[in-house]
């Protein structure tokens, strides 16, 4: 064998050993997220650019994130990171990555959203990256409206306008039901606040008022009138989240209220089967408000690798990486520079880009009560209480007065337990 060839083989062997040793000693940190968040491309980008740290992505359902993850955290266990929606409610478990990242950059990009992650703790901790903004929103099957000869209600239409128009469409086209709303306290909060509900006062106490009463009574009447199906809110108990969005995908209901995160499934599953529209948030007597929401990428206090976690969070927070993620996952931005610059959802059809523009237009119309509710540490407790007690009203297990009383008691109990 020639000396030159021997030298090349030795160099190759050394490189392979270096790679293997590097891989063997790379830090591995785990991230749990609902697949619907569609964060995998961002994780793969990080892993490709960071040989010393590997993020292991574990898919978990939204239900597991909401119900099981808090139990794990309470016992000091769980992944190193997660993508969460209960922004304020889990604040006591967040890792403050402030010592490891550029705090000024985070404050500039995510200032208002960072406050949601601090919950009742307050302070100036950097508890994560608010990676997406979502907006509760409505979808209409324009093809069914056209077939029924019913005009689509225009911007400024009330919830009742949509209920009656959708009922006319369902009657004319032989559908069983006219409208559906995710079984979710967060979605119901849009309806409640538009009817004038405050939900939480400035001192952090739960509020059950005339606005909430009217919203529950209206909601119950829609079920009694057959406008909404019982198999969504009435068929299961407790606070379990549930959606019947497949009914909209399969053209079984002309109006569905969910949120901006459904745009990607709509584009994928409906395609050209029928014409759909994202429509302006229906109005109540008080406002035409949607609820803000979103996902935050957070690390947990119990992690044994805080610097590695912080490195991934700082990577995700950078404008170019966030823009890459948001444009592929089709989400609204939280970072101020991207809000100002706008996102080009490359590859998304014109209908999706138009819908994103419409949802963006709903943001300035959000009532102050919606923002206050979103940042409340006991928002989850209030949402769970509303979901549970409203279902009991629909099943004639409680009257509305008793339901309001129980909602307040449920939340006060959660606050007392949390002290």
C-alpha positions in Angstrom: 0.0 0.0 0.0 1.3 3.4 -0.9 2.2 5.9 1.9 -0.2 8.5 0.5 -3.1 6.1 0.6 -2.2 5.1 4.2 -2.1 8.7 5.2 -5.6 9.3 3.7 -7.0 6.3 5.4 -5.5 7.5 8.7 -7.0 11.0 8.3 -10.4 9.5 7.4 -10.3 7.2 10.5 -9.4 10.2 12.7 -12.3 12.2 11.3 -14.7 9.3 11.9 -13.5 8.9 15.4 -13.9 12.6 16.0 -17.4 12.5 14.8 -18.3 9.5 16.8 -16.7 10.9 19.9 -18.5 14.2 19.3 -21.8 12.4 18.9 -21.2 10.3 21.9 -20.6 13.4 24.1 -23.3 15.7 22.6 -25.8 16.8 25.2 -29.3 15.5 24.6 -32.2 17.5 25.9 -35.9 16.5 25.4 -38.7 18.6 24.1 -42.3 17.6 24.3 -44.9 19.2 21.9 -48.2 18.7 20.3 -47.6 17.7 16.7 -50.1 20.4 15.7 -47.6 23.0 16.8 -45.4 21.8 13.9 -42.1 22.6 15.5 -40.1 19.6 14.1 -38.5 21.6 11.2 -37.1 24.1 13.7 -35.7 21.3 15.9 -34.1 19.7 12.9 -32.5 23.0 11.9 -31.0 23.4 15.3 -29.7 19.9 15.4 -28.0 20.3 12.1 -26.3 23.5 13.2 -25.4 22.5 16.8 -23.2 19.5 17.0 -22.7 19.8 20.7 -26.4 19.7 21.7 -29.2 17.5 20.3 -32.8 18.1 20.9 -34.9 15.0 21.1 -38.5 15.9 20.1 -41.3 13.8 21.7 -44.8 14.2 20.3 -47.5 14.4 22.9 -51.2 15.2 22.4 -52.6 18.6 23.4 -54.7 16.8 26.0 -51.5 15.3 27.6 -49.9 18.8 27.6 -52.9 20.3 29.4 -53.7 17.4 31.9 -50.7 15.2 32.5 -47.7 17.5 32.1 -48.7 19.7 35.1 -48.9 16.5 37.3 -45.4 15.5 36.2 -44.0 19.0 36.9 -45.6 19.0 40.4 -43.5 15.9 41.2 -40.3 17.4 39.8 -40.3 15.3 36.7 -40.9 15.7 33.0 -38.9 16.7 29.9 -36.3 19.5 29.8 -38.6 21.7 27.6 -42.1 21.8 26.3 -44.4 23.9 24.1 -47.3 25.0 26.3 -50.4 27.1 26.0 -51.2 27.6 29.8 -48.7 30.4 29.8 -49.4 31.9 33.2 -50.6 28.8 35.0 -47.3 27.0 34.8 -45.1 29.9 35.6 -43.8 28.5 38.9 -42.2 25.6 37.0 -40.4 27.7 34.3 -36.6 27.9 34.1 -35.4 31.5 34.1 -33.0 31.6 31.1 -32.2 35.2 31.7 -28.7 34.5 33.0 -27.8 32.7 29.8 -29.4 34.8 27.0 -29.5 38.4 25.8 -32.3 39.7 28.0 -32.5 43.1 26.2 -33.2 41.2 22.9 -36.0 39.2 24.5 -37.5 42.3 26.1 -37.5 44.1 22.8 -38.9 41.3 20.8 -41.5 39.8 23.2 -42.0 42.4 25.9 -45.8 42.1 26.4 -45.9 38.4 25.9 -43.2 37.8 28.4 -45.5 39.2 31.1 -48.0 36.4 30.4 -45.3 33.8 31.1 -44.5 35.5 34.5 -48.1 35.0 35.7 -48.6 36.0 39.3 -44.8 35.7 40.0 -44.2 39.1 38.3 -40.5 40.2 38.1 -38.3 40.3 35.1 -37.5 36.6 34.5 -37.1 35.3 30.9 -39.4 32.3 31.2 -39.4 31.2 27.6 -40.0 32.2 24.0 -43.6 33.1 23.1 -43.2 31.6 19.6 -46.6 32.0 18.2 -49.7 34.1 18.5 -53.0 32.5 17.8 -56.5 34.1 17.5 -59.8 32.4 18.1 -61.7 32.6 14.9 -64.6 31.4 12.8 -64.8 29.5 9.5 -67.8 29.3 7.1 -68.5 26.9 4.3 -69.2 29.4 1.5 -70.3 26.7 -0.9 -73.1 25.5 1.5 -74.2 29.1 1.9 -74.4 29.6 -1.8 -76.2 26.3 -2.4 -78.8 27.4 0.3 -79.2 30.8 -1.3 -78.2 32.4 2.0 -75.9 35.5 2.1 -72.8 35.2 4.2 -73.1 37.6 7.1 -70.7 40.5 6.8 -68.2 41.9 9.2 -70.1 43.3 12.2 -72.6 40.5 12.2 -73.6 39.2 15.6 -73.4 35.7 17.1 -77.1 35.6 16.7 -76.9 36.6 13.0 -74.5 33.8 12.4 -76.7 31.3 14.3 -79.8 32.1 12.3 -78.0 32.3 9.0 -76.3 29.0 9.6 -79.6 27.5 10.7 -81.1 28.5 7.4 -78.3 26.9 5.5 -78.5 23.7 7.5 -82.3 23.5 7.0 -82.0 24.2 3.2 -79.2 21.6 2.7 -80.4 18.9 5.0 -77.6 19.1 7.5 -78.2 18.0 11.1 -76.6 21.1 12.8 -75.8 24.7 12.0 -72.8 25.7 14.1 -70.2 24.2 16.4 -67.7 25.6 18.8 -64.7 23.7 20.2 -65.4 22.3 23.6 -63.0 24.7 25.2 -63.2 27.3 27.9 -60.8 29.4 25.9 -63.2 29.4 22.9 -66.2 30.1 25.1 -64.4 33.0 26.6 -64.6 34.8 23.2 -68.4 34.5 23.3 -68.6 35.4 27.0 -66.4 38.6 26.7 -68.3 39.7 23.6 -71.5 39.5 25.8 -69.7 41.7 28.4 -68.2 39.1 30.8 -65.2 40.3 32.7 -64.1 36.9 34.0 -61.3 38.3 36.2 -60.9 41.6 38.0 -57.7 43.6 38.4 -57.0 42.0 41.7 -57.0 38.5 40.2 -60.4 37.4 41.5 -62.9 35.4 39.4 -65.9 37.4 38.2 -69.2 35.9 37.3 -71.5 38.7 36.0 -74.5 39.4 33.8 -72.4 39.1 30.7 -71.3 35.6 31.5 -74.9 34.7 32.4 -76.2 36.0 29.1 -73.5 34.1 27.2 -74.4 30.8 29.0 -78.1 31.2 28.5 -77.6 32.0 24.8 -75.3 29.0 24.4 -77.8 26.7 26.1 -80.7 28.0 24.0 -78.7 27.1 20.8 -78.5 23.6 22.0 -82.2 23.4 22.9 -83.0 24.8 19.4 -80.9 22.1 17.7 -78.5 24.7 16.2 -75.6 23.1 18.0 -75.1 19.3 18.6 -75.1 17.8 22.1 -72.3 15.4 21.1 -69.6 18.1 21.5 -70.3 20.0 24.7 -73.0 17.8 26.2 -71.8 14.2 25.6 -68.8 14.3 28.0 -68.3 15.6 31.4 -65.4 17.4 33.2 -63.1 19.9 31.5 -61.9 17.6 28.6 -61.0 19.5 25.5 -62.7 18.3 22.4 -63.3 19.6 18.8 -65.4 18.3 16.0 -63.5 20.1 13.3 -63.8 17.0 11.1 -67.4 18.0 10.7 -66.4 21.2 9.0 -63.8 19.4 6.9 -66.4 17.0 5.8 -69.0 19.7 5.1 -71.4 18.6 7.8 -71.7 22.0 9.4 -71.7 25.4 7.7 -70.1 27.4 10.6 -67.3 26.4 13.0 -65.6 28.5 15.7 -62.1 27.4 16.5 -58.9 29.4 15.7 -56.2 30.4 13.3 -54.2 27.2 14.0 -56.7 25.3 11.9 -55.5 26.9 8.7 -52.9 24.3 7.9 -55.3 21.4 8.3 -57.9 23.2 6.2 -55.5 23.7 3.4 -54.4 20.1 3.6 -57.7 18.3 4.1 -60.2 20.4 2.2 -58.1 21.4 -0.8 -60.6 22.3 -3.6 -63.5 20.2 -2.3 -65.5 23.3 -1.4 -65.0 27.0 -0.9 -64.3 28.0 2.7 -63.8 31.4 4.3 -62.3 32.6 7.5 -64.7 35.3 8.7 -64.5 38.2 11.1 -65.2 37.4 14.8 -68.9 37.6 15.5 -70.1 40.4 17.7 -71.9 40.4 21.0 -73.7 43.2 22.8 -70.3 44.4 24.2 -67.7 43.8 21.6 -66.5 41.8 18.6 -63.6 40.2 20.4 -61.6 37.1 19.8 -59.3 35.6 22.5 -55.6 35.9 22.0 -53.6 32.7 22.6 -50.5 31.1 21.5 -47.7 28.8 22.3 -44.6 29.4 24.3 -41.4 27.3 24.2 -40.2 26.9 27.8 -37.6 25.1 29.8 -38.3 23.6 33.2 -36.6 24.3 36.5 -35.8 20.6 37.1 -33.6 20.3 34.0 -30.0 19.3 34.7 -28.9 21.1 31.6 -30.1 24.7 31.9 -27.4 26.1 29.6 -28.3 23.7 26.8 -31.9 24.5 27.2 -31.2 28.2 27.1 -29.1 27.8 24.0 -32.1 26.2 22.1 -34.5 28.8 23.4 -32.2 31.6 22.2 -31.8 29.9 18.8 -35.6 29.7 18.5 -36.0 33.4 19.5 -33.7 34.7 16.7 -35.7 36.5 14.0 -34.5 34.4 11.1 -35.2 31.1 12.8 -38.6 32.3 14.1 -39.5 33.5 10.6 -38.5 30.1 9.2 -40.7 28.3 11.7 -43.7 30.6 11.4 -43.7 30.6 7.6 -43.7 26.8 7.4 -46.0 26.2 10.3 -48.4 29.0 9.3 -48.7 30.9 12.6 -49.0 34.6 13.5 -45.8 36.2 15.0 -45.3 37.5 18.5 -41.8 39.0 17.9 -42.2 42.7 17.4 -39.8 42.8 14.4 -41.8 40.2 12.6 -45.1 41.8 13.4 -43.8 45.0 11.8 -42.2 43.2 8.9 -44.9 40.7 8.2 -44.6 37.0 7.4 -44.5 35.6 3.8 -46.2 32.3 4.1 -44.3 30.8 1.2 -46.0 27.9 -0.4 -49.3 28.5 1.2 -52.2 29.1 -1.2 -53.8 32.5 -1.6 -56.8 31.4 0.5 -54.6 30.7 3.5 -52.7 34.0 3.2 -56.0 35.9 3.0 -57.3 34.1 6.1 -54.1 35.0 8.0 -54.6 38.6 7.0 -58.2 38.5 8.3 -57.1 37.0 11.6 -54.4 39.6 11.9 -57.2 42.3 11.5 -59.0 40.8 14.5 -56.1 41.5 16.9 -56.8 45.3 17.4 -60.5 44.5 18.1 -59.7 42.3 21.1 -61.3 43.6 24.3 -59.1 44.6 27.2 -60.8 41.8 29.2 -59.5 39.3 26.7 -55.9 40.3 27.3 -56.4 40.4 31.1 -57.9 36.9 31.0 -55.1 35.6 28.9 -52.4 36.6 31.3 -54.2 35.5 34.5 -52.4 32.7 36.4 -55.7 31.0 37.1 -57.1 31.3 33.6 -56.9 27.5 33.2 -59.0 27.0 36.4 -61.6 29.4 35.1 -61.7 27.8 31.7 -62.0 24.3 33.2 -64.8 25.5 35.5 -66.7 27.1 32.6 -66.4 24.0 30.5 -67.5 21.6 33.2 -70.4 23.7 34.6 -71.8 24.7 31.2 -71.9 21.1 30.1 -73.9 20.4 33.3 -76.4 23.1 32.3 -76.8 21.6 28.9 -77.6 18.2 30.5 -80.1 19.8 32.9 -77.9 18.9 35.9 -77.6 22.6 36.9 -79.5 25.8 36.3 -77.6 28.8 35.1 -77.6 30.5 38.6 -76.1 27.4 40.2 -73.6 27.1 37.4 -72.4 30.6 37.9 -72.0 30.0 41.7 -70.1 26.8 41.1 -67.8 28.4 38.5 -66.8 31.0 41.1 -66.4 28.4 43.8 -64.2 26.2 41.6 -61.8 29.0 40.8 -61.6 30.3 44.4 -60.8 26.7 45.5 -58.0 26.6 42.9 -56.6 29.9 44.0 -56.7 28.8 47.6 -54.9 25.6 46.8 -52.3 27.4 44.8 -51.3 29.7 47.7 
